Amino acid sequence: MERGVFIVFEGGEGAGKSTQSGLLARWVSEQGRAVTRTREPGGTPAAEAIRDVLLDVSNTGLDDRAEALLFAAARGDHAMRVIRPALTRGDVVVCDRYLDSSVAYQGAGRDLGLEAVRDLSLWATRDLIPDLTIVLDIDPALGLARVERPDRLEAEPLPWHARVRQAFADLATREPHRYLVVDATADVDQIAARVIDRVRPLIGS
Ligand code: TYD
């Protein structure tokens, strides 16, 4: 029995996910709820080690399926050892990136197929799905301009990032009750207020 609430921030590069997840986590804890704030890829020692491999620009030519498997492996460890226990305790989990990042980046960006990539992560996490996913939508040309030292994924060309953006938008359109899409170029406080409006009923505040 899980009593917590699982909230994920998704979006392209430079969309401001960490700023917004930080603001949301602070608001949730001000409401008197315990918060676990975490991120992917990462969140456990093994997943952080996998993250280093995945983002290292010197790993040129990493096979696309190997990449998808590594993201899923990191996610499985994180979901089973951090996210599920936190939800069981009743925490509100606020996570930067999760399963939809794999669907968008590996499924659409690497063209591995949306369903195959989604199924892989569902297998790894024993079907752990967020209660709400907030997509911070931004034109990749703008978002990438905010990135100082591109990692291995960020170094991909613009049309690649445009496919990723479209994939997030499509996922949100398919299941509107599980998603909130926000224009990431809006004012930081305005975005935070929209997010809180949507989260408030989920945490019973
Ligand atoms: P992240 O640390 O969130 O980068 P940023 O803060 O710059 O958005 O994520 C690292 C990169 O990994 C990012 O380019 C997105 C990519 N990624 C995937 O390709 N698949 C995944 O499943 C995840 C979680 C991230």
Residues whose N, C-alpha, C, O or C-beta is under 5 A from the ligand:
A	BS01	TYD	G12 E13 G14 E40 P41 F71 R97 Y98 S101 S102 Y105 L153 E154
